[in-house]
């Protein structure tokens, strides 16, 4: 491979990368290992993420009510471990808004 060919290929790669960046495709997670599924309550909350429920910040009671509407009745304290797992896996983020924790898709 000549230097001229190498430069040509590098320029093509740069152009393709630029095109990909301009597409701005939505990312579910920035983590390197993305599990395909979660089990139990974590799985149910993960499904809400996939459905877009967490596109806007939600507090614990809103999450609990949504799960209840879908047939899963849980106390707020039971939601903490699954929510923290999803935060740790970088699917959700948690912020304090109006003196309450709010959970939102990353």
C-alpha positions in Angstrom: 0.0 0.0 0.0 1.4 3.4 -1.0 1.3 6.6 1.1 -1.1 8.1 -1.5 -3.5 5.1 -1.1 -3.2 5.3 2.7 -4.1 9.0 2.7 -7.1 8.4 0.4 -8.4 5.6 2.6 -8.0 7.8 5.7 -9.9 10.6 4.1 -12.7 8.2 3.1 -12.9 7.0 6.7 -13.1 10.6 8.0 -15.9 11.4 5.6 -17.8 8.3 6.7 -17.3 9.1 10.4 -18.6 12.7 9.7 -21.7 11.3 8.0 -22.4 8.9 10.9 -22.0 11.8 13.5 -24.5 13.9 11.5 -27.1 11.2 11.7 -27.3 11.6 15.5 -28.8 8.2 16.1 -30.3 7.7 19.6 -28.2 5.6 22.0 -29.7 3.5 24.7 -26.6 3.2 26.7 -23.0 4.3 26.4 -21.8 1.2 28.3 -19.6 -1.3 26.5 -21.5 -4.3 27.7 -25.2 -3.9 27.0 -27.3 -6.7 28.5 -30.1 -7.9 26.2 -32.5 -8.4 29.0 -33.0 -8.0 32.7 -35.1 -10.2 35.0 -37.8 -9.4 37.5 -38.6 -5.9 38.6 -35.4 -4.6 37.0 -36.6 -6.0 33.7 -40.0 -4.3 34.1 -38.3 -1.0 34.7 -35.9 -1.5 31.8 -39.0 -2.1 29.6 -40.3 1.3 30.7 -37.0 2.8 29.6 -37.3 1.2 26.2 -40.9 2.4 25.8 -39.8 6.0 26.5 -41.4 6.4 29.9 -38.1 7.9 31.3 -37.5 10.3 28.5 -38.6 13.0 31.0 -37.7 13.0 34.7 -39.9 10.8 36.9 -40.0 10.5 40.7 -40.5 7.3 42.7 -44.3 7.7 43.0 -44.7 8.2 39.3 -42.6 5.1 38.6 -44.6 3.1 41.1 -47.9 4.3 39.6 -46.9 3.4 36.1 -45.8 -0.1 37.2 -49.1 -0.5 39.1 -51.0 0.5 36.0 -49.2 -2.3 34.2 -50.0 -4.9 36.9 -47.0 -4.7 39.2 -47.8 -3.4 42.6 -44.6 -2.6 44.6 -43.6 -0.3 47.4 -41.2 2.6 46.7 -38.5 0.9 48.8 -38.7 -2.1 46.6 -37.9 0.0 43.5 -34.6 1.3 44.8 -32.3 -1.7 44.1 -33.5 -2.1 40.5 -33.3 1.7 39.8 -29.8 1.8 41.3 -28.7 -1.2 39.1 -30.0 0.6 36.0 -28.1 3.8 37.1 -25.0 1.8 37.6 -25.4 0.2 34.1 -25.8 3.8 32.7 -29.4 3.3 31.4 -30.8 5.9 33.9 -29.5 8.9 35.7 -30.7 10.4 38.9 -30.9 14.1 39.7 -32.4 16.1 42.5 -35.1 18.3 41.1 -37.3 20.4 43.5 -35.9 18.6 46.5 -36.8 15.1 45.1 -34.9 12.5 43.3 -35.9 12.2 39.6 -34.9 9.4 37.3 -34.4 9.9 33.6 -33.0 8.0 30.6 -29.3 8.7 30.0 
